[in-house]
């Protein structure tokens, strides 16, 4: 590490430790501040342990919460960057993202974030951003589900606003084609390879029947990737009067374990969402990647970690941009 960078890092840590310190301390001397590793080791050494303990408690009480917390980070980063805008409630000045179509009656885990933030504000007031909490709980959720670990880059700050319109437009939908998926990911600086790796997050979690309604029509289709028995089982599951709220496992084989079974399922025609199954049926390049991950879980794990770090840096607010919220649901 250069002396110049070390100086900048010290200045950043001091600025985060003292909330009333002028912003110039953060970035006038050093220029733009970027994400880095270990920012909280000195200014809030308990941060990661506090976050992990709350995630572990939530997942032990509800294993599905791991997928929900991971999904919060995804839906945050795809809308104007990883700035915790997804956590903001509506105000007189803007309509938040919680009521956007991809999020309404779908996103979960806000209370877990609230609990984490409340304890952190007691231990390290206005130091750990909500955006960094989201990135860290996503990693911890993967670990607690049996997946890989990685060091999370930190230093994000929180947004001062949110955008329901951007959430409606930017987040990939469950019926997307490969072309649409690639376009949505490229829009935020992620590649086709990132898209296939990050889709592997669907190895845990559940989805409502309404999100895979196009898959239910597969019984009337022909093709090598149509698994008629699987489609029939979905039709039966979603045939009840309460089908709008009925949930299905994204990975029927190992539903609560973060592994490569998702990709094995796709090859067998058992992808729950249309946007999952098209990775095999809709494009030869994505199919080859799927086959690689299905054969070797460690190749998938490495790719997933790299893509999560890449996604976690999208549009991150640093330096004097944004703020460190005291309450993740509202701006200060």
PLY file of the C-alpha trace (Angstrom):
ply
format ascii 1.0
element vertex 332
property float x
property float y
property float z
element edge 331
property int vertex1
property int vertex2
end_header
0.00 0.00 0.00
1.43 3.42 -0.94
1.94 6.08 1.75
-0.51 8.28 -0.14
-3.25 5.63 -0.13
-2.56 4.80 3.50
-2.95 8.48 4.37
-6.26 8.64 2.50
-7.52 5.52 4.28
-6.65 6.97 7.69
-8.41 10.21 6.79
-11.48 8.27 5.67
-11.58 6.27 8.88
-11.32 9.44 10.96
-14.10 11.05 8.97
-16.40 8.07 9.46
-15.59 7.87 13.17
-16.54 11.49 13.76
-19.82 12.16 12.02
-19.54 15.93 12.42
-16.11 16.13 10.85
-16.19 18.30 7.70
-16.52 16.39 4.45
-13.29 17.93 3.22
-11.41 15.59 5.55
-12.78 12.68 3.55
-11.98 13.63 0.03
-10.57 17.11 -0.60
-7.06 16.00 0.28
-7.29 12.64 -1.45
-9.74 13.00 -4.28
-12.42 10.37 -4.80
-12.64 7.66 -2.16
-13.33 4.12 -3.34
-14.50 0.94 -1.65
-11.88 -1.09 0.17
-11.49 -3.98 2.59
-11.40 -3.74 6.37
-12.62 -0.17 6.82
-14.47 -1.04 10.04
-11.65 -2.97 11.70
-10.53 0.11 13.63
-13.62 2.33 13.75
-16.21 -0.36 14.52
-14.45 -3.69 15.07
-17.65 -5.36 16.32
-19.58 -4.55 13.14
-19.20 -7.81 11.23
-19.81 -9.95 14.31
-22.99 -8.01 15.12
-24.26 -8.34 11.58
-23.48 -12.05 11.39
-25.17 -12.81 14.72
-28.44 -11.19 13.61
-28.37 -12.93 10.23
-27.66 -16.28 11.91
-30.59 -15.74 14.29
-32.95 -14.81 11.44
-31.91 -17.75 9.25
-32.17 -20.23 12.13
-35.75 -19.07 12.73
-36.63 -18.96 9.02
-34.20 -20.61 6.56
-35.89 -18.77 3.66
-34.62 -15.49 5.14
-31.15 -16.20 3.74
-32.47 -15.91 0.21
-34.56 -12.87 1.13
-31.58 -10.96 2.54
-29.44 -11.89 -0.45
-32.20 -10.66 -2.75
-32.38 -7.30 -0.94
-28.79 -6.60 -1.97
-29.51 -7.55 -5.60
-32.58 -5.36 -5.83
-30.73 -2.47 -4.21
-27.71 -2.57 -6.51
-29.75 -2.75 -9.72
-31.49 0.54 -8.94
-29.07 3.47 -9.09
-26.31 1.47 -7.41
-25.68 -0.18 -4.03
-26.86 2.72 -1.88
-29.57 1.21 0.35
-32.27 3.13 -1.53
-34.37 -0.06 -1.45
-34.75 0.34 2.32
-36.27 3.83 2.26
-39.95 4.29 3.05
-42.07 6.68 0.99
-41.88 10.37 1.86
-43.58 13.56 0.70
-40.64 14.09 -1.67
-40.39 10.70 -3.36
-42.05 7.32 -3.75
-39.69 4.60 -2.56
-38.86 1.30 -4.21
-40.73 -1.02 -1.85
-43.97 -0.69 -3.84
-42.34 -1.20 -7.25
-43.65 -4.26 -9.12
-40.55 -6.45 -8.54
-40.63 -5.65 -4.81
-44.24 -5.28 -3.68
-45.37 -8.15 -1.41
-42.12 -9.84 -2.38
-39.09 -8.31 -0.68
-38.55 -9.45 2.90
-36.02 -8.97 5.67
-36.43 -5.27 6.41
-36.93 -6.00 10.11
-33.61 -7.88 10.21
-31.83 -4.87 8.76
-33.60 -2.63 11.31
-32.39 -4.82 14.18
-28.81 -4.82 12.91
-28.78 -1.07 12.41
-30.26 -0.41 15.86
-27.49 -2.34 17.60
-24.77 -0.82 15.44
-26.04 2.67 16.26
-25.59 1.90 19.96
-22.08 0.47 19.53
-20.79 2.71 16.71
-23.14 5.66 16.12
-23.49 6.82 12.50
-20.50 4.78 11.35
-21.71 1.68 9.46
-23.85 2.51 6.43
-27.07 0.70 5.57
-25.59 -0.05 2.14
-22.63 -1.82 3.74
-25.02 -3.74 5.99
-26.89 -5.00 2.90
-23.66 -6.13 1.23
-22.50 -7.91 4.37
-25.80 -9.68 5.15
-25.83 -10.97 1.56
-22.42 -12.61 2.11
-23.41 -13.94 5.53
-26.63 -15.42 4.14
-24.65 -17.37 1.57
-22.21 -18.64 4.21
-25.01 -19.72 6.55
-26.62 -21.64 3.68
-23.45 -23.63 3.04
-22.03 -21.46 0.28
-18.67 -19.75 -0.20
-17.23 -16.93 1.88
-15.55 -13.76 0.68
-14.33 -10.50 2.17
-16.83 -7.71 1.58
-15.62 -4.36 0.32
-16.97 -1.52 2.46
-17.07 2.24 2.49
-20.46 2.73 0.82
-22.67 5.59 1.90
-26.44 5.77 1.85
-28.61 7.53 -0.71
-30.80 10.53 0.02
-33.60 9.34 -2.24
-35.11 6.33 -4.02
-36.78 5.64 -7.36
-39.82 3.45 -7.86
-39.59 4.08 -11.62
-35.99 2.85 -11.78
-36.91 -0.23 -9.76
-39.70 -1.02 -12.21
-37.41 -0.55 -15.19
-34.03 -1.90 -14.07
-34.67 -5.11 -12.13
-34.80 -8.20 -14.39
-38.20 -9.88 -14.45
-38.95 -13.60 -13.96
-40.10 -14.02 -17.58
-37.06 -12.37 -19.17
-35.34 -13.75 -22.25
-31.57 -14.16 -22.34
-31.31 -11.00 -24.45
-33.29 -9.03 -21.87
-31.27 -10.44 -19.00
-27.99 -9.56 -20.70
-29.24 -6.04 -21.45
-30.36 -5.45 -17.85
-27.05 -6.69 -16.45
-24.96 -4.77 -18.97
-26.94 -1.67 -18.04
-25.29 -1.79 -14.61
-21.87 -2.86 -15.86
-22.19 -6.61 -15.43
-21.38 -9.14 -18.14
-23.16 -12.21 -19.49
-20.82 -14.33 -17.35
-21.79 -12.30 -14.28
-25.45 -12.79 -15.12
-25.19 -16.58 -15.25
-23.11 -16.73 -12.06
-25.40 -14.40 -10.09
-28.47 -16.29 -11.30
-27.08 -19.12 -9.19
-28.44 -17.25 -6.16
-31.69 -19.00 -7.09
-30.23 -22.15 -5.57
-32.00 -20.97 -2.38
-35.36 -19.33 -1.78
-38.92 -19.56 -3.02
-41.15 -17.89 -5.60
-44.90 -17.36 -5.93
-46.90 -19.15 -8.62
-47.61 -15.82 -10.31
-43.90 -15.35 -11.04
-43.60 -18.58 -13.05
-47.01 -18.66 -14.74
-45.38 -18.92 -18.20
-43.66 -22.13 -17.09
-47.07 -23.62 -16.31
-47.91 -23.44 -20.01
-44.93 -25.64 -20.89
-47.08 -28.80 -20.90
-48.41 -27.68 -24.26
-44.99 -27.02 -25.72
-42.48 -29.25 -27.44
-38.72 -29.15 -27.11
-35.77 -31.03 -25.65
-35.67 -28.84 -22.52
-39.31 -29.31 -21.54
-39.64 -31.56 -18.49
-43.31 -32.57 -18.64
-43.36 -34.21 -15.20
-41.89 -31.10 -13.60
-44.32 -28.78 -15.39
-47.23 -31.03 -14.35
-46.11 -30.88 -10.71
-46.03 -27.09 -10.87
-49.49 -27.00 -12.40
-50.82 -29.15 -9.59
-49.14 -26.99 -6.95
-50.58 -23.80 -8.43
-54.09 -25.10 -9.15
-55.64 -24.15 -5.81
-57.76 -21.10 -5.07
-54.86 -19.58 -3.11
-52.36 -20.02 -5.94
-51.56 -16.29 -5.97
-49.76 -16.71 -2.66
-48.59 -20.32 -3.05
-44.81 -20.67 -2.93
-42.51 -23.12 -4.73
-38.85 -23.84 -4.05
-36.50 -22.32 -6.62
-34.38 -25.46 -6.13
-36.56 -28.45 -5.30
-33.65 -30.78 -4.56
-31.62 -28.78 -1.99
-33.91 -25.81 -1.30
-32.06 -24.34 1.68
-28.49 -25.18 0.63
-26.32 -22.82 -1.40
-24.77 -25.19 -3.95
-24.65 -25.78 -7.71
-27.86 -27.87 -7.81
-29.65 -24.95 -9.48
-27.59 -25.51 -12.62
-28.10 -29.27 -12.52
-31.83 -28.59 -12.35
-31.73 -26.32 -15.40
-30.13 -29.07 -17.50
-32.93 -31.39 -16.35
-35.56 -28.85 -17.39
-36.41 -28.08 -13.75
-35.76 -24.35 -13.64
-38.65 -22.75 -11.79
-38.65 -19.32 -13.42
-38.72 -18.79 -17.16
-35.71 -16.49 -16.76
-33.85 -19.43 -15.18
-34.71 -22.08 -17.76
-33.81 -19.85 -20.72
-30.19 -19.97 -19.61
-30.20 -23.50 -21.04
-32.85 -23.30 -23.74
-32.34 -19.77 -25.03
-28.64 -19.33 -25.72
-25.72 -21.66 -26.45
-23.17 -19.49 -24.64
-25.15 -19.38 -21.41
-25.89 -23.10 -21.69
-22.17 -23.88 -21.80
-21.58 -21.84 -18.64
-24.49 -23.59 -16.93
-23.00 -26.98 -17.83
-19.63 -25.93 -16.43
-21.15 -24.87 -13.11
-23.28 -28.02 -12.95
-20.14 -30.14 -13.27
-17.98 -28.27 -10.74
-19.45 -26.41 -7.74
-16.11 -24.80 -6.93
-15.91 -23.14 -10.33
-19.38 -21.75 -9.66
-18.44 -20.59 -6.16
-15.39 -18.71 -7.45
-17.38 -17.06 -10.21
-20.20 -16.16 -7.82
-17.80 -14.52 -5.36
-16.14 -12.46 -8.09
-19.49 -11.35 -9.52
-20.85 -10.45 -6.08
-17.86 -8.19 -5.47
-18.36 -6.64 -8.88
-22.06 -6.11 -8.32
-21.43 -4.72 -4.84
-19.41 -1.86 -6.28
-22.10 -0.67 -8.73
-22.78 3.03 -8.28
-21.51 3.01 -4.72
-21.65 6.40 -3.00
-18.34 7.20 -1.30
-16.47 10.18 0.06
-18.86 13.05 0.78
-21.72 11.70 -1.33
-24.88 10.61 0.45
-24.82 10.05 4.20
-24.61 7.41 6.92
-28.26 6.95 7.92
-29.16 6.56 11.57
-32.31 4.69 10.54
-32.18 2.69 7.33
-35.82 3.49 6.51
-35.42 7.27 6.50
-32.87 9.89 5.59
-31.32 11.81 8.47
0 1
1 2
2 3
3 4
4 5
5 6
6 7
7 8
8 9
9 10
10 11
11 12
12 13
13 14
14 15
15 16
16 17
17 18
18 19
19 20
20 21
21 22
22 23
23 24
24 25
25 26
26 27
27 28
28 29
29 30
30 31
31 32
32 33
33 34
34 35
35 36
36 37
37 38
38 39
39 40
40 41
41 42
42 43
43 44
44 45
45 46
46 47
47 48
48 49
49 50
50 51
51 52
52 53
53 54
54 55
55 56
56 57
57 58
58 59
59 60
60 61
61 62
62 63
63 64
64 65
65 66
66 67
67 68
68 69
69 70
70 71
71 72
72 73
73 74
74 75
75 76
76 77
77 78
78 79
79 80
80 81
81 82
82 83
83 84
84 85
85 86
86 87
87 88
88 89
89 90
90 91
91 92
92 93
93 94
94 95
95 96
96 97
97 98
98 99
99 100
100 101
101 102
102 103
103 104
104 105
105 106
106 107
107 108
108 109
109 110
110 111
111 112
112 113
113 114
114 115
115 116
116 117
117 118
118 119
119 120
120 121
121 122
122 123
123 124
124 125
125 126
126 127
127 128
128 129
129 130
130 131
131 132
132 133
133 134
134 135
135 136
136 137
137 138
138 139
139 140
140 141
141 142
142 143
143 144
144 145
145 146
146 147
147 148
148 149
149 150
150 151
151 152
152 153
153 154
154 155
155 156
156 157
157 158
158 159
159 160
160 161
161 162
162 163
163 164
164 165
165 166
166 167
167 168
168 169
169 170
170 171
171 172
172 173
173 174
174 175
175 176
176 177
177 178
178 179
179 180
180 181
181 182
182 183
183 184
184 185
185 186
186 187
187 188
188 189
189 190
190 191
191 192
192 193
193 194
194 195
195 196
196 197
197 198
198 199
199 200
200 201
201 202
202 203
203 204
204 205
205 206
206 207
207 208
208 209
209 210
210 211
211 212
212 213
213 214
214 215
215 216
216 217
217 218
218 219
219 220
220 221
221 222
222 223
223 224
224 225
225 226
226 227
227 228
228 229
229 230
230 231
231 232
232 233
233 234
234 235
235 236
236 237
237 238
238 239
239 240
240 241
241 242
242 243
243 244
244 245
245 246
246 247
247 248
248 249
249 250
250 251
251 252
252 253
253 254
254 255
255 256
256 257
257 258
258 259
259 260
260 261
261 262
262 263
263 264
264 265
265 266
266 267
267 268
268 269
269 270
270 271
271 272
272 273
273 274
274 275
275 276
276 277
277 278
278 279
279 280
280 281
281 282
282 283
283 284
284 285
285 286
286 287
287 288
288 289
289 290
290 291
291 292
292 293
293 294
294 295
295 296
296 297
297 298
298 299
299 300
300 301
301 302
302 303
303 304
304 305
305 306
306 307
307 308
308 309
309 310
310 311
311 312
312 313
313 314
314 315
315 316
316 317
317 318
318 319
319 320
320 321
321 322
322 323
323 324
324 325
325 326
326 327
327 328
328 329
329 330
330 331
